[in-house]
Amino acid sequence: MAKRALITGITGQDGSYLAEYLLDLGYDVFGMVRRSSTENLERIDHIKNDIEFMQADLLDQASLDKAMDTSRPDEIYNLAAQSFVPTSWSQPVLTAEFTGLGVTRILESMRNFAPEAKFYQASSSEMYGKVREVPQNELTPFHPRSPYAVAKAYGHHITVNYRESYGLFAASGILFNHESPRRGREFVTRKITDGVARIKLGMAEKLALGTLDAQRDWGYAGDYVRAMHLMLQHDQPDDFVVATGQTHSVRNFLEVAFNHVGLNYEDYVVQDPRYMRPAEVDQLIGDNSKARQILGWEPTVSFEQLVTMMVDSDLQLLGG
């Protein structure tokens, strides 16, 4: 019998890549979607007929229980969250509900309806925040610097707590920044590649950004969903950093993206104080040695390949 996977956040970047990956492996895939007036299935439009959708919401326990009871999953991937850091400043309570308490609700649902299942929690490198050591590993202390990161830290710890308290197979992937052509346009990486494409095609003249000096460990989302799956195939539930181990600044990202279309970023980029965070996270870089050694995982797409892939995709989308 085919394995059954329940994915929350299936319409997002990671959810779409994970759904594709699991379908290719022969899984029956159940996707949790919130009831909304405009169903945004854009990222999974090409596979939507292969997915069984279930209406449920991380804010509503009864709907989660019903989805869990109906799908009876072997594996649960909790990718749903209010995941945009700037929004967490303007909607901190809602962010805490979705990104923090939502994890507890789905773990409760699993405990009551699918206790034999394996659970994956999408933790985030943003939890490290004001970093205590470089690079960051599974034991590095957290110092979250945004309401989003605080909520993610709660979700991470409650996952560990349910694993230790109830013996559930609950694993967390501490994923560093991972991007793709399916990244939302509100995120700085996609904002850059979309902006580069528009400037190259004569559809825009400038690109407004916040700090250019923040450094991130950027990888490819398609690589990172493989790591999620590997964590649930391991014989013990555990926490793993998923990262490339290399760091680049926003400025580096701009250089590669603009150079790819034969332009100099300095001629087009303007800094706008509106895009500065109240508390900035300066440098994130992950130590992926545990995932390499125990799961046999490693990234396959380089930083330059990732940036140019995204620029080429946006050029194509805009008709270039």
Secondary structure, DSSP 8 states (H G I E B T S, - for coil): ---EEEEETTTSHHHHHHHHHHHHTT-EEEEEE---SS---GGGGGGGGGEEEEE--TT-HHHHHHHHHHH--SEEEE--S---HHHHHHSHHHHIIIIIIHHHHHHHHHHHH-TTSEEEEEEEGGGT-S-SSSSB-TTS-----SHHHHHHHHHHHHHHHHHHHH--EEEEEEE--EE-TTS-TTSHHHHHHHHHHHHHTTS-S-EEES-S--EE--EEHHHHHHHHHHHHHSSS--EEEE--S--EEHHHHHHHHHHHTT--GGGTEEE-GGG--SS---B--B--HHIIIII-----S-HHHHHHHHHHHHHHHTT-
